[in-house]
């Protein structure tokens, strides 16, 4: 995990601007249920391999690459078969994506995917188990590692406030939908931020090995990744 996150630190200052839970087969003991959390990912497309980091929730996967590309996917699982659809955000553009086929085990995900306008690729994701952390234990002030200035306050009940280096302000909340996990989800509103104002979904994970919170915030038009310490 440290290797992958260190590679990603070069991309943390980038903003990737541009743009249903169908998992009826998930139950106690199913492979995907034990895989929720953080993943080290390697994707290959057009002969090039890219390191990425991802968070898997009950119905979505959020991924950021070493080049700052962000992908948000909704997925479904039947047995060990994986399918899904999503969106890629990179350098101001948005691209539609699809998981054409895939398989899930207790600690890996293998998938073939296609992205409109980019082509086809493969993904290999390895689960990186992290200890659970109760949301109330994240209470405090967190600073964005990309600029050392942007700061956000999380309360014990998950209320989120803060502002970034450009004066954009944030107000919202997160919750721990999966008990005994290190994954949190919620919503924020960004204001005083010009064209970037608006509502965003949030997917966040506590990475105990580097003592940091990995945060994805996104809507149909844009997506961002921040590492907070």
Backbone bond lengths (Angstrom), bond angles and torsions (degrees), N, CA, C in turn:
res aa  C-N    CA-C-N  psi(-1)  N-CA   C-N-CA  omega(-1)  CA-C   N-CA-C  phi
1 X - - - 1.470 - - 1.523 111.08 -
2 X 1.334 117.39 -43.66 1.462 119.47 -178.66 1.521 110.74 -60.07
3 X 1.348 116.29 -39.31 1.466 119.79 179.96 1.521 110.39 -61.40
4 X 1.318 116.72 -45.41 1.459 120.41 -176.48 1.521 110.85 -68.81
5 X 1.329 117.55 -42.87 1.458 120.27 -179.41 1.519 110.75 -66.37
6 X 1.317 118.10 -38.58 1.469 120.34 179.02 1.522 110.91 -62.67
7 X 1.329 117.00 -38.84 1.459 120.06 175.69 1.522 110.14 -62.94
8 X 1.333 115.85 -40.75 1.459 119.79 -177.29 1.514 112.65 -70.20
9 X 1.314 118.59 -22.10 1.463 120.50 -178.47 1.527 111.71 -57.63
10 X 1.318 117.62 -25.79 1.458 120.19 179.29 1.522 111.30 -70.25
11 X 1.335 116.69 -17.04 1.462 120.27 -176.35 1.519 113.09 -108.18
12 X 1.318 118.18 -0.75 1.461 120.05 -171.85 1.515 113.15 -65.52
13 X 1.318 117.96 -25.29 1.461 119.49 -178.06 1.525 111.89 -81.55
14 X 1.330 117.85 -5.96 1.459 121.20 -177.82 1.518 110.58 -84.64
15 X 1.302 116.89 143.24 1.453 122.48 171.76 1.516 107.65 -108.90
16 X 1.329 116.89 121.39 1.467 120.23 179.44 1.512 107.78 -91.40
17 X 1.318 117.55 86.80 1.466 121.33 -173.81 1.509 110.20 -96.88
18 X 1.233 118.29 145.36 1.411 125.00 175.28 1.537 104.88 174.58
19 X 1.441 125.70 -91.54 1.458 140.44 176.48 1.493 122.69 -91.17
20 X 15.737 118.91 -144.13 1.441 157.03 -127.02 1.501 113.14 -138.88
21 X 0.938 105.30 118.63 1.464 107.38 179.87 1.517 109.58 -58.13
22 X 1.344 117.05 109.61 1.454 121.63 -177.56 1.511 110.81 -118.64
23 X 1.333 116.52 24.79 1.457 120.67 -173.36 1.520 111.77 -93.17
24 X 1.348 117.41 57.25 1.445 121.10 -179.21 1.519 111.52 -65.09
25 X 1.332 116.19 -21.68 1.456 118.86 -177.13 1.510 114.07 -83.22
26 X 1.335 118.80 -4.59 1.451 120.76 -177.60 1.513 109.67 -82.04
27 X 1.312 115.79 129.43 1.459 120.94 177.50 1.509 109.84 -153.55
28 X 1.313 116.28 -177.75 1.451 120.03 -178.54 1.515 112.11 -53.67
29 X 1.321 116.94 126.24 1.451 121.71 177.28 1.507 114.88 89.17
30 X 1.338 118.69 -10.28 1.459 119.72 177.67 1.520 110.10 -64.43
31 X 1.348 117.83 144.82 1.462 120.35 -177.04 1.527 113.92 -54.23
32 X 1.334 117.79 -43.33 1.450 119.85 -175.08 1.520 111.38 -66.00
33 X 1.349 117.05 -32.08 1.458 119.84 -178.71 1.520 111.26 -62.70
34 X 1.328 116.77 -34.30 1.457 120.95 -179.24 1.522 111.89 -84.40
35 X 1.331 116.46 -4.56 1.463 120.04 -176.44 1.517 113.36 -100.30
36 X 1.345 119.13 -4.24 1.452 119.99 -179.66 1.525 110.00 -57.41
37 X 1.343 116.87 134.99 1.459 120.23 178.44 1.511 112.25 137.32
38 X 1.346 115.96 -142.81 1.460 121.96 -173.14 1.527 111.63 -96.76
39 X 1.347 114.74 145.79 1.456 121.04 -178.79 1.523 110.98 -134.10
40 X 1.338 115.12 140.46 1.459 121.69 165.68 1.529 106.00 -92.81
41 X 1.331 116.73 129.81 1.460 120.49 -169.77 1.528 110.76 -128.71
42 X 1.314 114.97 141.78 1.461 120.59 170.43 1.521 107.74 -127.25
43 X 1.321 116.66 123.79 1.460 121.49 176.72 1.521 109.23 -113.02
44 X 1.312 115.27 149.98 1.464 121.58 177.10 1.520 108.67 -129.22
45 X 1.330 115.50 128.44 1.465 120.72 178.50 1.522 108.23 -147.62
46 X 1.307 116.84 130.40 1.453 120.66 179.39 1.511 113.84 59.85
47 X 1.331 116.68 29.73 1.449 121.01 178.74 1.517 114.84 85.14
48 X 1.338 117.73 -1.17 1.460 121.43 -179.56 1.525 110.29 -108.45
49 X 1.336 115.68 137.99 1.452 121.22 178.00 1.518 109.68 -103.78
50 X 1.318 116.34 139.08 1.460 122.13 -176.92 1.527 109.42 -131.48
51 X 1.335 116.34 133.86 1.454 121.07 174.83 1.522 109.60 -84.23
52 X 1.321 115.46 140.59 1.457 120.68 179.76 1.522 109.76 -143.47
53 X 1.327 114.80 167.05 1.453 122.69 175.07 1.519 107.75 -126.18
54 X 1.331 116.99 141.48 1.448 119.23 -177.76 1.513 113.54 -141.57
55 X 1.340 114.83 158.14 1.457 122.72 174.31 1.519 107.68 -123.28
56 X 1.334 116.49 129.83 1.453 122.12 178.31 1.529 109.06 -108.78
57 X 1.349 116.59 122.51 1.455 121.94 174.54 1.531 108.50 -104.85
58 X 1.318 117.35 -167.21 1.456 120.49 -178.83 1.524 113.14 -67.83
59 X 1.333 117.53 -22.92 1.469 118.11 -178.02 1.517 114.33 -142.10
60 X 1.348 118.01 0.23 1.457 120.27 -178.30 1.522 111.53 -139.17
61 X 1.327 115.11 153.76 1.462 121.24 170.67 1.522 108.20 -124.75
62 X 1.334 115.99 129.91 1.467 122.65 176.75 1.521 108.09 -112.91
63 X 1.333 116.89 130.50 1.463 122.01 -174.35 1.520 110.13 -133.35
64 X 1.328 116.69 139.44 1.463 121.30 172.20 1.526 108.11 -128.29
65 X 1.333 116.44 134.51 1.459 121.00 -178.47 1.515 110.96 -94.71
66 X 1.314 115.73 169.58 1.459 120.99 178.62 1.522 112.03 -63.93
67 X 1.330 118.12 -15.99 1.464 121.80 179.53 1.529 112.74 -100.10
68 X 1.342 116.73 5.20 1.447 120.03 177.08 1.513 115.15 91.00
69 X 1.332 117.72 -0.28 1.466 119.48 175.34 1.523 109.11 -69.75
70 X 1.321 117.19 136.86 1.456 122.77 178.96 1.521 108.99 -117.96
71 X 1.326 116.00 138.47 1.462 121.36 176.04 1.526 108.52 -129.45
72 X 1.324 115.75 134.85 1.459 122.28 176.21 1.520 107.51 -122.44
73 X 1.321 117.02 120.50 1.460 121.45 -176.84 1.528 111.32 -123.36
74 X 1.331 116.07 140.43 1.458 123.11 163.48 1.527 106.35 -92.87
75 X 1.317 116.46 137.98 1.457 118.25 -177.79 1.527 110.61 -133.98
76 X 1.311 115.69 163.54 1.458 122.30 172.02 1.519 108.43 -138.55
77 X 1.332 115.70 154.41 1.458 121.86 -177.42 1.525 109.18 -131.84
78 X 1.313 115.99 133.76 1.456 122.68 172.15 1.522 107.46 -124.75
79 X 1.334 115.80 105.91 1.453 119.45 -172.95 1.517 109.00 69.62
80 X 1.330 116.56 -109.31 1.468 120.91 174.65 1.525 111.84 -116.06
81 X 1.358 116.97 4.99 1.466 121.13 -177.51 1.529 110.19 -87.38
82 X 1.320 115.60 131.08 1.457 122.78 -175.70 1.521 110.93 -111.41
83 X 1.333 116.74 138.07 1.457 122.08 171.94 1.520 107.82 -144.25
84 X 1.331 116.68 165.63 1.454 117.93 179.94 1.516 112.78 173.08
85 X 1.313 114.04 176.00 1.460 120.91 179.24 1.515 108.11 -146.31
86 X 1.332 116.83 157.31 1.451 118.55 -179.15 1.505 113.09 -171.92
87 X 1.318 114.13 -159.04 1.459 120.74 -175.00 1.522 109.00 -141.60
88 X 1.330 115.83 141.06 1.459 123.43 175.62 1.527 108.52 -108.62
89 X 1.327 116.37 139.42 1.464 122.96 179.19 1.529 107.90 -122.43
90 X 1.325 115.91 124.04 1.469 118.16 -178.98 1.523 110.48 -156.25
91 X 1.328 116.27 124.31 1.460 123.91 174.51 1.531 112.63 49.95
92 X 1.327 115.11 44.86 1.451 119.69 175.70 1.513 115.87 86.33
93 X 1.321 116.70 -4.09 1.468 120.04 -179.64 1.523 110.91 -112.14
94 X 1.332 115.32 161.15 1.452 122.42 178.49 1.529 109.01 -127.58
95 X 1.326 114.66 140.97 1.456 120.38 -178.44 1.524 109.13 -135.22
96 X 1.316 116.59 139.85 1.463 121.23 176.85 1.517 110.15 -80.41
97 X 1.334 115.75 140.18 1.458 120.71 -179.66 1.511 112.19 -128.95
98 X 1.320 116.07 158.87 1.456 121.73 -179.70 1.520 109.67 -145.82
99 X 1.344 116.29 136.42 1.459 120.81 170.34 1.520 106.36 -85.89
100 X 1.321 116.70 107.76 1.452 121.00 -176.19 1.519 111.91 -73.47
101 X 1.334 116.27 -37.44 1.463 121.47 177.14 1.516 107.85 -162.32
102 X 1.319 115.62 156.76 1.452 118.25 179.38 1.511 111.46 -175.22
103 X 1.326 115.91 162.22 1.456 122.13 177.41 1.522 109.33 -133.67
104 X 1.329 115.03 149.12 1.457 122.17 -178.42 1.517 109.60 -122.74
105 X 1.333 116.29 132.81 1.460 120.94 170.61 1.523 107.48 -119.28
106 X 1.329 116.75 -171.53 1.454 119.00 -177.94 1.521 112.89 -67.94
107 X 1.322 117.68 -23.86 1.458 118.13 -176.46 1.522 114.32 -135.50
108 X 1.333 118.39 5.29 1.466 120.18 179.37 1.523 111.04 -141.96
109 X 1.327 114.46 155.72 1.458 122.29 170.42 1.526 107.10 -130.24
110 X 1.313 116.65 128.57 1.456 121.94 174.32 1.523 107.69 -119.53
111 X 1.335 116.43 132.31 1.464 118.60 -176.02 1.515 111.52 -148.33
112 X 1.317 115.00 151.30 1.460 123.31 167.91 1.520 107.07 -108.07
113 X 1.318 116.86 130.92 1.456 119.81 -176.97 1.523 110.61 -134.22
114 X 1.323 115.33 162.70 1.464 120.80 176.80 1.515 108.41 -135.63
115 X 1.337 115.89 143.86 1.456 122.50 -178.97 1.524 107.89 -127.39
116 X 1.330 115.75 123.91 1.460 120.43 -179.45 1.521 111.23 -58.20
117 X 1.318 116.29 125.75 1.450 120.81 179.58 1.512 114.66 84.79
118 X 1.328 117.75 -6.07 1.465 121.38 -179.86 1.520 112.74 -118.23
119 X 1.333 116.63 -39.09 1.450 119.62 -179.74 1.515 112.51 121.87
120 X 1.315 115.35 -162.10 1.462 122.24 -177.43 1.517 110.54 -108.08
121 X 1.340 115.90 155.07 1.450 119.99 179.88 1.510 111.39 -155.93
122 X 1.319 114.91 178.02 1.465 121.50 177.27 1.517 109.15 -124.79
123 X 1.315 115.10 154.50 1.463 121.48 -179.59 1.516 109.51 -133.19
124 X 1.324 114.81 135.78 1.465 121.60 172.81 1.520 107.45 -126.78
125 X 1.328 116.82 113.81 1.465 121.68 -177.23 1.523 109.16 -115.72
126 X 1.326 116.04 130.29 1.461 121.60 179.11 1.519 109.23 -114.39
127 X 1.326 115.12 124.49 1.456 121.20 -178.01 1.527 110.02 -64.35
128 X 1.324 115.86 133.28 1.462 121.63 178.18 1.530 107.48 -116.96
129 X 1.331 117.27 91.00 1.473 120.13 -175.44 1.527 111.96 -57.90
130 X 1.314 114.61 137.55 1.464 121.90 177.03 1.529 107.73 -130.03
131 X 1.332 118.07 145.51 1.461 119.12 178.90 1.521 111.86 -64.73
132 X 1.316 115.79 148.88 1.463 120.75 178.43 1.524 110.13 -65.64
133 X 1.327 115.26 151.11 1.458 120.52 176.71 1.522 108.56 -142.79
134 X 1.311 116.75 120.77 1.449 120.67 179.27 1.523 110.48 -65.79
135 X 1.324 115.94 143.11 1.461 120.91 -176.79 1.521 111.86 -56.12
136 X 1.324 117.40 -39.10 1.458 119.93 -178.07 1.530 112.25 -61.57
137 X 1.334 116.62 -23.20 1.463 120.41 179.86 1.523 112.69 -81.68
138 X 1.334 116.74 -2.73 1.470 120.75 173.94 1.525 111.56 -93.89
139 X 1.314 117.12 -0.97 1.464 120.63 -177.95 1.524 110.82 -58.30
140 X 1.345 115.92 131.66 1.461 120.62 179.62 1.514 110.88 148.61
141 X 1.322 114.89 -170.70 1.465 121.61 179.39 1.518 109.40 -103.19
142 X 1.330 115.69 131.31 1.461 121.99 -176.16 1.528 109.48 -122.26
143 X 1.334 115.73 137.67 1.461 122.08 -175.21 1.525 109.52 -113.34
144 X 1.331 115.88 137.52 1.456 122.14 178.74 1.525 109.60 -69.47
145 X 1.334 116.30 124.56 1.460 120.15 -178.42 1.528 112.57 -68.65
146 X 1.346 117.10 -18.28 1.465 119.97 -177.44 1.518 112.44 -69.92
147 X 1.358 117.74 -34.50 1.468 119.13 -177.16 1.525 113.29 -128.51
148 X 1.327 117.92 -12.31 1.454 120.54 178.98 1.521 114.10 69.74
149 X 1.334 117.04 8.18 1.466 121.39 -176.59 1.527 111.66 -121.57
150 X 1.315 116.56 -49.72 1.466 120.20 179.71 1.524 109.56 -56.18
151 X 1.329 116.67 130.32 1.459 119.04 -176.45 1.519 110.73 -137.73
152 X 1.332 114.88 150.37 1.452 121.75 -175.98 1.522 109.22 -139.90
153 X 1.316 115.26 140.88 1.462 121.36 -179.38 1.527 108.63 -109.65
154 X 1.332 115.70 129.13 1.458 121.99 175.91 1.524 107.34 -113.96
155 X 1.331 116.60 126.95 1.462 120.64 178.85 1.529 109.84 -87.82
156 X 1.325 116.59 170.68 1.462 120.56 -178.81 1.518 112.44 -62.68
157 X 1.336 117.23 -28.37 1.465 119.45 179.54 1.525 112.76 -96.62
158 X 1.356 117.29 10.45 1.453 120.93 172.33 1.509 116.74 94.30
159 X 1.322 118.56 4.72 1.461 120.09 175.75 1.532 109.47 -68.58
160 X 1.331 116.31 138.62 1.466 121.72 -176.43 1.525 109.83 -123.53
161 X 1.327 116.26 129.70 1.459 122.38 173.04 1.527 107.70 -136.98
162 X 1.337 116.21 160.10 1.454 118.27 176.85 1.508 112.59 162.33
163 X 1.321 115.06 -177.51 1.461 121.62 178.38 1.519 108.86 -152.59
164 X 1.339 115.44 154.04 1.458 118.85 -179.70 1.523 111.21 -103.42
165 X 1.316 115.63 -176.85 1.455 121.78 -174.75 1.528 111.79 -64.86
166 X 1.331 117.92 -19.50 1.456 121.78 -179.17 1.527 112.74 -95.35
167 X 1.321 117.30 0.47 1.453 121.06 179.97 1.519 114.01 91.71
168 X 1.323 117.62 -0.05 1.460 120.34 176.02 1.521 108.84 -66.62
169 X 1.330 116.80 137.42 1.450 121.05 -177.44 1.520 111.45 -111.74
170 X 1.338 114.36 152.40 1.462 121.30 -174.33 1.522 109.45 -129.86
171 X 1.323 115.38 138.34 1.462 121.64 175.54 1.520 107.83 -144.20
172 X 1.336 117.19 129.67 1.454 119.40 179.94 1.508 112.08 177.09
173 X 1.326 115.81 -156.15 1.460 119.97 -178.79 1.523 110.20 -158.17
174 X 1.338 115.16 156.69 1.460 122.25 174.24 1.523 108.09 -131.08
175 X 1.326 115.51 158.69 1.458 120.31 177.11 1.519 109.71 -140.06
176 X 1.318 114.72 162.20 1.457 121.25 -179.94 1.522 107.46 -101.37
177 X 1.328 115.85 92.85 1.465 119.91 -173.70 1.515 112.63 -76.14
178 X 1.324 116.65 -25.21 1.458 120.74 178.39 1.523 108.37 -108.48
179 X 1.331 116.79 116.64 1.461 120.95 -178.57 1.525 110.14 -62.91
180 X 1.328 115.50 148.06 1.468 122.02 177.93 1.526 112.10 55.79
181 X 1.329 115.55 44.04 1.458 120.81 178.66 1.519 109.61 -125.68
182 X 1.330 115.02 -177.67 1.462 120.78 174.67 1.524 109.30 -125.00
183 X 1.346 115.63 24.63 1.456 122.58 -178.85 1.527 109.55 -116.85
184 X 1.329 115.84 138.74 1.458 122.00 -177.17 1.537 108.05 -135.53
185 X 1.328 116.06 148.44 1.461 120.71 179.39 1.516 109.72 -136.92
186 X 1.329 115.72 155.22 1.447 119.13 178.89 1.511 112.48 179.24
187 X 1.336 114.99 -154.50 1.461 121.56 -177.27 1.529 109.06 -143.08
188 X 1.319 115.89 147.94 1.458 121.38 173.68 1.522 109.16 -133.50
189 X 1.330 114.54 158.16 1.458 121.84 170.40 1.517 107.87 -115.49
190 X 1.320 117.16 128.85 1.458 122.51 177.47 1.532 107.95 -103.41
191 X 1.336 117.16 129.65 1.457 120.17 -179.33 1.528 110.27 -140.39
192 X 1.340 115.65 170.86 1.476 121.46 -172.13 1.523 110.78 56.19
193 X 1.335 115.54 37.29 1.467 119.69 -172.83 1.531 112.05 -135.35
194 X 1.333 116.78 22.72 1.457 120.09 175.45 1.508 113.08 58.27
195 X 1.319 117.53 -129.34 1.462 122.29 -175.95 1.526 112.84 -67.21
196 X 1.328 117.45 -12.54 1.464 120.43 179.96 1.523 112.79 -93.43
197 X 1.333 117.85 3.50 1.458 121.11 175.08 1.524 110.37 -60.36
198 X 1.326 116.08 150.03 1.458 118.95 173.78 1.503 113.97 140.94
199 X 1.329 113.86 178.75 1.461 122.08 179.26 1.527 109.77 -84.65
200 X 1.334 115.29 145.61 1.467 120.25 175.36 1.521 109.78 -141.41
201 X 1.310 116.47 144.97 1.461 121.62 168.16 1.518 108.47 -78.14
202 X 1.321 116.17 156.02 1.458 121.78 179.02 1.527 109.68 -130.51
203 X 1.313 116.30 132.89 1.469 123.84 168.14 1.525 106.80 -123.90
204 X 1.312 116.93 125.65 1.464 121.18 -173.81 1.525 109.79 -136.10
205 X 1.324 116.91 147.51 1.461 121.32 177.24 1.520 109.58 -138.72
206 X 1.330 116.13 142.64 1.452 121.38 174.67 1.525 108.59 -90.74
207 X 1.335 116.32 122.60 1.461 122.86 179.61 1.518 108.03 -103.84
208 X 1.318 114.99 96.49 1.460 119.83 -172.15 1.520 112.64 -65.54
209 X 1.338 117.02 -31.65 1.467 118.93 -175.56 1.523 112.52 -69.95
210 X 1.332 118.21 -21.75 1.468 119.76 175.56 1.529 111.50 -118.51
211 X 1.343 115.79 7.60 1.467 121.57 177.24 1.535 111.26 50.70
212 X 1.318 115.03 56.14 1.466 120.83 -178.28 1.524 110.35 -147.67
213 X 1.330 115.61 157.22 1.459 122.07 174.69 1.521 108.92 -106.17
214 X 1.329 116.86 123.84 1.462 122.55 175.85 1.520 107.62 -92.93
215 X 1.342 117.04 125.94 1.463 120.82 -171.91 1.530 111.06 -128.39
216 X 1.326 116.26 124.13 1.457 122.88 169.91 1.524 107.91 -105.79
217 X 1.336 117.04 131.94 1.465 121.47 171.81 1.526 107.51 -129.18
218 X 1.340 117.24 136.85 1.460 119.07 -169.25 1.520 111.60 -162.99
219 X 1.325 114.37 158.16 1.459 123.80 168.45 1.525 107.70 -145.72
220 X 1.311 118.26 -162.70 1.471 120.03 -177.33 1.524 112.86 -69.11
221 X 1.331 117.03 -21.21 1.454 120.49 -172.97 1.523 114.70 -101.86
222 X 1.319 118.07 -28.57 1.461 119.83 -175.18 1.515 110.86 -152.85
223 X 1.333 115.35 164.07 1.451 121.75 177.77 1.526 108.62 -148.69
224 X 1.322 115.83 147.15 1.462 121.70 179.30 1.525 109.47 -137.54
225 X 1.325 114.83 153.14 1.464 122.02 173.06 1.516 108.61 -126.62
226 X 1.331 116.16 132.40 1.461 121.33 178.03 1.526 109.42 -133.70
227 X 1.305 115.11 143.39 1.461 122.24 173.93 1.513 107.88 -111.09
228 X 1.331 117.23 117.77 1.456 122.45 -174.12 1.528 110.44 -110.90
229 X 1.340 115.32 135.28 1.470 121.16 176.96 1.515 110.05 -132.38
